[in-house]
Amino acid sequence: EDRKKYIGDFSKGSMDGQGEMKYSNGDVYDGHWSEGKRNGYGTLEEASRKNSKYSGGWKDNKRNGYGIYDDRMKHERYLGMWLDGQKYGPGIMVTSSGTYCEGTFINGMISSGNDGLILDPNGSSYMGKLGPDFRLAGKGILTLNNGVVIDGSFTGQWHGNIEIQRGTFNSLRQRLNTNSGSMMTSISELQVAKLDRRIGTCTVLASNKWQPIYEECETMLGFSGNAASDVITAWSRIASGAFDNR
């Protein structure tokens, strides 16, 4: 039997506004509703998946827009865009091993042929073409934790066998001679300098995050798109709410 318990706002006989739903399988959704469906911003805790948790946008009961999913069954975290319940668009994946990955997703998988970034806890990194499951799939730059840099074309699985089809080898080690003597620039310093320019190149723009929250606030404040009247309406609603709660 599918037993549910809802506590929250209603409109015209349907769940509409803020509310919490407890499902028979133990899952709990707390967030915004529209016409009886999860729409807007909300959080779903999945008891059926070892309390995995999603926080982000929804459309017609499906994950949509920007959201963060902590998958406690796979011990992974995804931060990025969703469409119709699937990872879709720019996103970040942090795996159970601590590997940080950026890429473009389509239908829940890394899209082939697009640029991405992999950073490994051991200090190795890769920036270049990726395929499904973060496979190396084309032109890129592979930096090993011993300072060796390979600029070439690659195939293979990260943490598996990687084939270098063609490439050039270099080293991050440099000696800088100055008038006062010589100075060694460490591998780690050079790696950080390079990575600083690459981290975030495949992530979601700040302006595209948490749009449902802003939209819900605008609706609550009575925004209509007219800047002049919206300010007056918003302050009027805020004042009314403060007076009602006295």
N, C-alpha and C positions, 0 to 999 in steps of 0.2 A: 504494500500500500504506500502510495506517494503522499506522505503527510508533510505539510509545510506550515510554517508559522511566520506571519508577517506583522511587523510593527512599524508604522510610519504613516506617510501622507497618502490620501486618496483624492481622486477627482473623477467625477462622473462614474463612480463604481469601479474604477481601476487604480492600481498603484501608480501614483504620480507625485513626484517630489522626492524628498529624502525618506529612506526607509531601510529596514533590516529584514532580510529573509533567511530563515533557518530551514534547510532542506532535510529530508528524511535520511539522507546518507551522511549527515553531519556537516556538510558544506554550509558556509555562512557568507552571504553577500550583504555588504553595508555600503550604501551609496545612493545614487540618483536613479529615479525611475521615470518613465514616460509611457503612458498608454499601456501599463501593465508589463513593460519590458525593461531590462537593464539598459539605460541610456544615459550618457554623460559620464561623470567620474564616479568610480566605485572600487571597492576592494572585495575580492573573493578569496576566502580561505578554504582550501580544499582538504577536508579531513580524509576524503577518499584517496588522496595522494600525499599522505604523510604530512599534512598541513602545509602543502605548497601554497604560495600566496601570490596573487596578482593584484597590482594597484595601477589603475590607469583608466583609459577611455573605453567606453562601451557603445555599441550601436545594435539595437534589436537583439540583445542577449549575447552578442559576440564581441570579443576584444577588438577594439578599433581605435586608431590614433596612437598616441604615445603611451607606453605602459612598461612596468617593470614586473618581471615574473621570476620568483624564486622557486625553482623546481627542486624540491627536497628529496625526490626519488632519484633524480640524476645528479643531484648536488651541483646544479648549474644555476647561473643567474643571467637573465637576458634583459637588456635595457634598450628599447628601441621602438620602432613603429610596427603597428599591426593593421591587418585588413581582413575582415570577415573571419576573425578568430585565428588567423595565421600570422606568423612573423612576416612582415612585408615592408621593405624599405631599409633605410640605414639603421644599423643596430650594433650593440656590443654584446658579446657573449664571454662570460668568465666561467671556465670549466672547473670540474672537480679537482684537477691538478694545479689550479691556480693560473692557467694560461689565459691571457687576455687577448680577445680577438675582436676586430672591427671588420664589418663588411656590409654588403647589400644583400638583403634577403628577399626571396620570392617564394610564396607558398610554404613558408616554414624552413626553407633551405637556403644556404648561401647561393647567390646567383652566379653562374659561370661567366667568366670573362671580365668581371669587375675588379677594381683594385680593393685590396684589404690590407689589414695589419695584424700580425701575430707577435705577441710579446710573451716570452717564456720566463718562468721564475728563475731559471738557471742563467739568465742573461742573454740568451739567443733571441733573435728577432727576424721577422720577414716582412717586407713591404712589397706588394706586387699583386699579380693576378691570382685569384682564388677560384676554387670550385666547391661543390657540395662537401659538407663535413670538413670545411677548411683545408681542403686539399690544395697544394701548390699546383698551379695550372697555367704556367706561362712566364712572361717576363717579370723579373723582380730582383730584389736585393736581399740576400741572406747574410745575416751577421751572426757569426758564431761567438760563443762566450770566451773564446781564446783570442778574440780580436781580429780574426780573419773575416774579410768581407768578400762575398762572391756576387758579382753583378752579372746576371745571365738569365737563362730560361730553365724552369724547373717543373718537374712533375713528381707527385708522391704525397704521402700523408705525413703531416706534422707528427712527431713522436714515432715515426715509422721510417720506411725506406724512402729517401729522397734522391731522385735521379737528376743530375745536372747535365742538361743536353748541350749547353755551351755557356761559357762564361769567362770572366776575368777575375783573378784573385788579387786582393790587396790586403794591407794590414792597417789597423787603426793606430798603431804605434807611431809616434812622431817624436823627433828630437828638434827642439827649437833652440837655436844658438843665439844668445844675446851677448852684448858687450861685457856683461858681468859674469858670463859663464854659460853653461848649458842647462836646460830644464826639460824634464820628461813630462809630457801630457799623458795622464793615465788613460787606459782603455775605457774605464767606467765613465770618466768625464766626457770623453768623446762620444760614447754611446748615448749618454743622457742628452748631449747637445744635439745629436742627430734625431733622437726620438722625440724631443720636445717639439720639433717642427712637423712630426708625422702624427702624433697622438691627436685624435679628434677629427681627422680628415674624413672619416666615414661615419661619423656620429650624427645624431639629430640636432638641428639648430635649436638654440634655446628658445627662439620665437615660436617653434612648433611644438613645444612641450606643454602639457597640462592645459590645452585649449578648452576642454570641457569645464574645468574649474572656472576659468574666466567667463565663459559663456553663461554658466549657471549664476555667477555673481551679477552679470549684466542683466539677466532676466529678473532676478530678485530685486534689483535696484530700479527696474523699470526702464532700462535703456531702449531707445527707439532708433538710434543712429543720428539724431540731431544733437550735436555736442552742447549747444547752449541750453536746450530744455532738459537734456539728460542730467546735467549737473543739478538743476533745481529739483527734478524728480527724485534723484538719488538721495539728496540731503533731506528731502521731505519724508521719504520712506525710512531713512535712518532715524530721524527725529521722532517719527510716529512709533517706530519699534522701541526706541528707548523710553518713550512716555508710557507705552503699553506695559512694559516690564517693570515699571516702578512699583 
